Amino acid sequence: MSGRRRRLRNAAATNRLRVSRPLPPRRYEGPFAYKYRTVDRLDRLKEILFNDTLYFPTARDLNDPAEARPPLVSSSLEALIALVIDGNMNAKPFLTNQGLATDAAVIDSLGRHLGSEELLTAVKHSLDPLLQRFRIYSLSKGWNNPHLWKEYAGDHTGFCLEFRNEEPFGPIFEVRYDDVELDITGPDRSEPYFLFYKAKAWKSEEEVRMIRQQGSDSSVSFDPSRLTRVILGSHIERTDAETICGWAERRKLPLSVVSELDIQHDTPLPVR
């Protein structure tokens, strides 16, 4: 084998993702979780402060086009066919056993005709509606993340919300950062564990998230005492800071507002 061909083969092996079965998400145990926001949608902040509600977007609404879409594989054609048959059974609870058996036979025949690659492609497309069933509220583990201040809080012109991680707020789960292909044909295939996986390139976000199930409303109520303070970015406009301080003062449960620059000394901004 030529040296060039050997190098290409080794490079391909190095770039190939390892296969892993999606693991159940880990419960986040940190004392606080943080939400970074720009001032472009201060109406959302007003909803949070006065109506004690959070907006949960779908996976499609989030910034990452690969959000909740990690690379998926199957251990075998038979396992993939079994996955489709199970999905069909769950989608058609009204069918008799005979009807389910007929569907299973059709799926088995069609799956073997298509083969693993085409059937897996079809399964991936079928997951798109599933993404619409789940709503995701993304948070982070820290208030002082430079990447998040830049990308999600207008380069320090926005703000950061601090939530106490205690019941009934949550539950909050950690995101797993790993460059893997997920085998969706394992024993937990009915569980949406893939929603808690992201590529290592996003690791700096230190994301944790809450999930809401199918049919849930985009606005979710929370215990107002779990929002502990608002942290203003170091370059926030004075008028925006004054608006936020005024809202925090008028809230039923008064809320501390601090500056990113002063937080180490826990010095509140004057409320106007």
Beta strands, then each sheet from edge to edge (+ up, - down):
strand 1: 18-20
strand 2: 32-37
strand 3: 53-55
strand 4: 72-73
strand 5: 135-140
strand 6: 159-164
strand 7: 173-174
strand 8: 176-177
strand 9: 180-183
strand 10: 197-198
strand 11: 207-212
strand 12: 219-221
strand 13: 227-232
strand 14: 256-259
sheet 1: 1+ 9+ 4+
sheet 2: 2+ 6- 13+ 14+
sheet 3: 3+ 12-
sheet 4: 5+ 11- 7+
sheet 5: 8+ 10+
end
